[in-house]
Amino acid sequence: MAAPTTIDEYLAGFPDDKRAVLQQMRERILSVRPDAVEMIKYGMPTFEMPNGYRMYFAGWAKHIGVYPVPRGDDDFETAVAPYRHAKDTVRFALREPVPRELVDRITAHIAARRAS
């Protein structure tokens, strides 16, 4: 099977239940940054912000990974702490609802990273 070249192709490779959660992630990102350009990079859905910064997510067996999630102020770090897995990685377990407001906040944080 060929590697996906679009986000729609990427999502099509998942079972319905996981695909729905991944589609929600996509929609949340685009609701915050409708000007983000969608593409596939490194085999993952990628959103290039107008300032050139990129946000990635990927579906795994038990979670969705979001990359990179750079450090923020104390309030931001408190919000992401339960999901922070590695230095710049956040994971949302597929068995739990994805915290939509936090995805919005992470997207805005990433999009603003180089804008200032």
C-alpha positions as CSV (number, residue, x, y, z in Angstrom):
1,M,0.0,0.0,0.0
2,A,1.3,3.4,-0.9
3,A,2.1,6.0,1.7
4,P,-0.7,8.6,2.1
5,T,-0.1,11.9,0.3
6,T,-3.1,13.7,1.8
7,I,-4.7,13.9,5.2
8,D,-7.9,12.3,3.8
9,E,-5.8,9.3,2.6
10,Y,-4.1,9.1,6.0
11,L,-7.4,9.1,7.8
12,A,-8.8,6.5,5.5
13,G,-6.2,4.0,6.8
14,F,-7.8,3.9,10.3
15,P,-10.9,2.0,11.6
16,D,-14.0,4.1,11.8
17,D,-13.8,4.8,15.6
18,K,-10.2,6.1,15.4
19,R,-10.8,7.9,12.1
20,A,-13.6,9.9,13.8
21,V,-11.3,11.0,16.6
22,L,-8.5,11.9,14.2
23,Q,-11.0,13.9,12.1
24,Q,-12.1,15.8,15.2
25,M,-8.5,16.7,15.9
26,R,-8.1,18.0,12.3
27,E,-11.3,20.0,12.7
28,R,-10.2,21.5,16.0
29,I,-6.9,22.6,14.5
30,L,-8.6,24.2,11.5
31,S,-11.2,25.9,13.7
32,V,-8.4,27.8,15.4
33,R,-6.3,28.3,12.3
34,P,-8.4,28.0,9.2
35,D,-5.5,29.6,7.3
36,A,-3.2,26.6,8.1
37,V,-2.1,24.6,5.0
38,E,-2.7,20.9,5.2
39,M,-0.1,18.4,4.0
40,I,1.6,15.2,4.9
41,K,5.1,15.4,6.2
42,Y,7.1,12.6,7.8
43,G,4.0,10.4,7.2
44,M,1.8,12.5,9.5
45,P,-1.0,15.1,9.0
46,T,0.8,18.4,9.1
47,F,-0.6,22.0,9.4
48,E,1.7,24.7,8.2
49,M,0.8,28.0,9.8
50,P,1.2,31.3,7.9
51,N,4.3,32.1,9.9
52,G,6.0,28.9,8.7
53,Y,5.7,26.9,11.9
54,R,4.3,23.4,11.6
55,M,2.0,21.3,13.8
56,Y,1.8,17.5,13.4
57,F,-0.5,14.8,14.8
58,A,-0.5,11.1,14.4
59,G,-2.8,8.2,15.3
60,W,-1.3,5.3,17.2
61,A,-2.8,2.1,18.6
62,K,-3.9,3.8,21.9
63,H,-3.3,7.5,21.5
64,I,-3.0,10.5,19.3
65,G,0.4,12.3,19.4
66,V,0.7,16.0,18.8
67,Y,4.1,17.4,17.9
68,P,5.9,19.7,18.6
69,V,4.3,21.3,21.7
70,P,6.9,23.7,22.9
71,R,7.0,24.8,26.5
72,G,4.8,27.7,27.5
73,D,4.1,29.8,30.6
74,D,3.2,28.1,33.9
75,D,-0.5,28.2,33.2
76,F,-0.1,26.5,29.8
77,E,2.3,23.9,31.3
78,T,-0.2,23.1,34.1
79,A,-2.9,22.5,31.4
80,V,-0.8,20.2,29.3
81,A,1.1,18.4,32.1
82,P,-1.3,15.4,32.3
83,Y,-0.8,14.8,28.6
84,R,2.9,15.7,28.2
85,H,4.8,12.6,27.3
86,A,8.2,13.8,26.2
87,K,10.0,17.2,25.8
88,D,7.8,18.4,23.0
89,T,5.2,15.6,22.7
90,V,1.6,15.6,24.0
91,R,-0.5,12.4,23.9
92,F,-4.2,12.0,24.1
93,A,-5.5,8.5,25.0
94,L,-8.0,7.3,22.5
95,R,-10.1,5.7,25.3
96,E,-10.9,9.1,26.7
97,P,-12.5,12.2,25.0
98,V,-10.0,14.5,23.5
99,P,-10.0,17.8,25.5
100,R,-11.2,20.1,22.7
101,E,-10.4,23.4,24.5
102,L,-6.8,22.2,25.2
103,V,-6.3,21.2,21.5
104,D,-7.5,24.8,20.7
105,R,-5.1,26.2,23.2
106,I,-2.2,24.1,21.9
107,T,-2.9,25.1,18.3
108,A,-3.0,28.8,19.2
109,H,0.3,28.4,21.2
110,I,2.0,26.7,18.3
111,A,0.7,29.1,15.7
112,A,1.9,32.1,17.9
113,R,5.3,30.6,18.6
114,R,7.2,32.4,15.9
115,A,4.6,35.1,15.3
116,S,5.9,37.3,18.1
